[in-house]
């Protein structure tokens, strides 16, 4: 299941990294384009502003991945 707050495990108890990476990528893309839209509304866009949006998206990717993975016991 994609875009859940918690990550999922397969029937053997292994963490499903593929789903977590897809979810993190979706959230990072959303962050990138939202930040880019805000920068465009504020004025002219240069490479600096695009880099700022990229940093925000990268941070969001890893934060979301950390939330998905969490610290939880192996199921199974």
C-alpha positions as CSV (number, residue, x, y, z in Angstrom):
1,X,0.0,0.0,0.0
2,X,1.5,3.3,-1.0
3,X,1.4,6.6,0.9
4,X,0.7,5.3,4.3
5,X,2.3,7.0,7.4
6,X,4.0,3.7,8.4
7,X,6.0,1.4,6.3
8,X,4.9,-2.1,5.5
9,X,6.5,-5.5,6.0
10,X,6.2,-8.5,3.7
11,X,4.8,-11.8,5.0
12,X,8.3,-12.8,6.1
13,X,8.7,-9.7,8.2
14,X,11.1,-7.8,5.9
15,X,10.6,-4.1,5.4
16,X,9.2,-3.2,2.0
17,X,11.8,-0.6,0.9
18,X,10.4,-0.3,-2.6
19,X,7.1,1.1,-1.3
20,X,8.8,3.4,1.2
21,X,11.1,4.8,-1.6
22,X,8.2,5.4,-3.9
23,X,6.3,7.2,-1.1
24,X,9.4,9.3,-0.2
25,X,9.8,10.2,-3.9
26,X,6.2,11.3,-4.2
27,X,6.5,13.6,-1.1
28,X,9.9,15.0,-2.3
29,X,8.5,15.8,-5.7
30,X,5.5,17.5,-4.1
31,X,7.8,19.5,-1.9
32,X,10.1,20.5,-4.9
33,X,7.2,21.7,-7.1
34,X,5.4,23.5,-4.2
35,X,8.6,25.3,-3.3
36,X,9.3,26.1,-6.9
37,X,5.8,27.5,-7.3
38,X,6.3,29.7,-4.3
39,X,9.6,31.0,-5.6
40,X,8.0,31.8,-9.0
41,X,5.2,33.7,-7.3
42,X,7.8,35.7,-5.3
43,X,9.8,36.8,-8.4
44,X,12.3,35.7,-10.9
45,X,13.8,32.2,-10.8
46,X,17.5,31.5,-11.1
47,X,19.7,28.5,-10.6
48,X,20.0,29.4,-6.9
49,X,16.2,29.2,-6.3
50,X,16.0,25.8,-8.1
51,X,18.9,24.5,-5.9
52,X,17.1,25.7,-2.8
53,X,14.0,23.7,-4.0
54,X,16.2,20.7,-4.6
55,X,17.6,20.9,-1.1
56,X,14.1,21.1,0.4
57,X,13.0,18.1,-1.7
58,X,16.1,16.1,-0.7
59,X,15.4,16.8,3.0
60,X,11.8,15.9,2.6
61,X,12.8,12.6,0.9
62,X,15.0,11.5,3.8
63,X,12.6,12.7,6.5
64,X,9.7,10.8,5.0
65,X,11.9,7.7,4.6
66,X,12.9,7.9,8.2
67,X,9.2,8.3,9.3
68,X,8.3,5.3,7.1
69,X,11.1,3.1,8.4
70,X,10.8,4.1,12.0
71,X,12.2,2.1,14.9
72,X,10.0,-1.0,15.1
73,X,10.5,-4.6,15.7
74,X,10.8,-7.1,12.8
75,X,7.4,-8.7,12.3
76,X,7.0,-12.4,11.6
